[in-house]
Amino acid sequence: MAGSSSARIGIFGAGYVGLVTGACLAKLGHSVVVRDVLPERIEALRAGEPPFFEPGLADLLAQNSERLTFTLDADEATVGADFIFVCVGTPPTYGGDADLSAVWAVLDELPQRDTRAILVMKSTVPVGTGEKVREALGARGLVQFGYVSNPEFLAEGSAVRDFSRPDRIVVGAFSESDGDAIAALYEPIEAPVVRTDVSSAEMVKLASNAFLATRISFINEIANVCEVTGADVAEVARGMGLDHRIGQYFLAAGIGYGGSCFPKDVSALKQLAGNSGYQFQLLTAVIEVNELQKRRVVGKLERHLGRLRGKTIALLGLAYKANTSDLREASSLVLASRLLAEGAEVRVWDPVADATSVLSGVTFSDTVLDAVQGADAAVIVTEWPELRELTQPEFRDAMRRAIIVDGRNLLDPELARAAGFAYEGIGRPSSELGALPEAEEREPELNR
C-alpha cells in the first residue's frame, strides 16, 4: 500500500464532505478520483465549476486539478485505490433513523481485488455500522478490504480551513495497521489524532453534534427567559463564555440550528438510543426547543403588525447560515411557509442560495433593497455581513413600516432604534411600545 507521501484515493460522493476531502487530500499530494452518481454534478466539476458555494473550494479544485479526476464510473474510483472514502449522504428517514442506502450502494460496487485497500467511512453513520459493514464485506468475500471510521468535522462555510486545521482527527479501526495507514495520510496536518475503536469513533461524531445543538437550544431558552425578564442574552452569553469551563462558542441566540448535520445527527442519536431501549429525554427537548424557536419570529411580527394577512414581509437570507448555499433544514423555509399560511406576501433574498426549486409562492429579490421595498417588516434570517447595513436610511425609507426582526442578533439594537427602526432581537429587550408602528387589531380566531 502506498505510504503517506503519495496514495491513490477513491472518493464516493461529491457533496460538501467528498469534494472538500478530495480537494484537500489532492493538495497533500495524493491522486484522487471523485465519483458521484449525478451526471450534471460531474460535468460541472470537469468544467471547473463546484456545484455549491463553499469559500476557497473553487480555488483549491483549480490549483490541484492535475491530481483530481471526476467520474461516474465506480470502477474508475476503486481500481488500484489504496483508500476508498465513503462520503455519501445519510439523510433521516421518516422514522428518524439514518438512511444508509447510499452507504450500502457503495459496498455493492466494491470489486474483488488481490491487493489490500482500506474503506474509510467519512459519512455520519449510527454506532454499530462499522460492525455491519465488516460482516457484509466478509459475506461477499471482500477479504482484502480493511475498515476505518474517520468521521468528518467540517463546518459549512469554513470546511477547507477545518480540514487543514482541525481540532482533532478521529481514527477508529478494527486493525492497528489500518489505523496507522489512515493516521499517516494526515501526517502533514498538525492536530491531535484520537486513536480508538470503531464504535467509539462513530459515537464521537454523533455526540459532538448533539452537544453543540444542545448548547444552541440552551442559549435560545435563556434568550426566551431574558425577553420576559428584561435581561440581554448577548450580555449573558458574554459573561458565561468567559468561564473556561463553558467557553464562548455556540452561545449565539437566534432562530435555531439547521443544515445538513445538526438536525439529522441529533435525531439519529435520539433514535439510536430509543432503538437500544434508552429514552434520550434531553435530546427530545433540544429538538422541541429548536422547532419552537422559529415560531417565535412569527409571534414577534404579530406583536408589531397584528394579523399578518396582506402584510409584506422580507426574509433576508435563505441559507441555513452565512458563507454557504446550503438550504437543508434552513429556518427560512419554515418561516416562509408559515408566513404564507398566515396570508402574508413574502419576499426573499440571499446572495448565493437558490431556493427557486424548494420555495413557491414567494417573490425572489435580487438585492436587499428590492426585498424591503414597501415591506411592513424585515426579518434577518441568515447572518450575511451585508445585512449590517440594513439600518441605513435608504432601507428605512424604502419600507412601508420600519420594523426589523433580527433573528441572528446581527445588529446593534440601540443603533437600529436610533436610525428610526422598531427593533426586535432574540433575547434582547424589546422596543418601547410607544415607538412601534400602530398595529392593526387582530380579528377573532374564528375568522382567521
Number of C-alpha atoms within 10 A of each C-alpha: 14 14 13 17 12 15 21 22 26 29 29 28 23 26 17 25 24 24 24 24 25 31 27 21 23 25 19 21 15 23 22 29 25 29 26 22 14 12 11 11 21 22 16 13 21 15 9 14 16 21 18 17 18 19 16 14 22 18 13 17 23 13 14 20 18 11 19 22 18 23 22 17 14 20 15 16 26 24 17 18 24 22 27 26 27 24 30 25 23 22 21 16 13 8 10 17 21 22 18 19 13 18 20 12 11 17 17 12 12 19 13 13 14 11 12 16 23 21 25 25 26 23 24 28 26 22 21 14 18 23 14 11 17 17 13 15 19 13 10 13 11 19 16 14 23 20 24 26 30 28 23 22 21 18 17 23 18 15 22 24 16 17 22 18 13 18 13 16 22 27 25 27 25 18 13 13 11 21 23 13 18 23 18 14 19 17 13 11 16 13 14 11 16 14 18 17 19 25 18 18 22 27 17 15 21 24 15 15 19 25 15 17 24 23 19 24 29 19 22 24 18 19 25 19 16 19 17 12 12 12 17 19 27 19 12 16 20 14 12 15 16 11 10 8 8 11 14 15 11 16 23 21 28 25 29 23 24 21 19 19 23 21 21 23 27 25 24 27 24 23 22 20 15 13 11 9 9 11 14 14 11 11 20 14 14 22 20 11 19 24 17 12 22 21 16 15 22 17 12 17 23 15 14 22 22 17 20 22 15 13 20 24 25 32 28 27 25 29 30 26 22 20 20 22 22 25 20 14 18 21 27 26 18 13 20 24 17 15 20 18 12 16 16 19 21 22 23 27 26 23 19 16 19 17 19 11 6 8 15 12 12 17 15 20 18 12 13 23 17 17 26 30 19 20 22 23 24 28 25 25 32 27 22 20 10 9 15 13 12 19 20 12 12 12 19 22 14 16 20 15 22 25 26 26 22 24 26 20 22 18 20 14 21 11 12 19 19 11 15 17 23 24 26 24 28 28 28 24 18 17 16 10 11 8 12 18 15 12 13 13 9 13 10 8 6 5 6 10
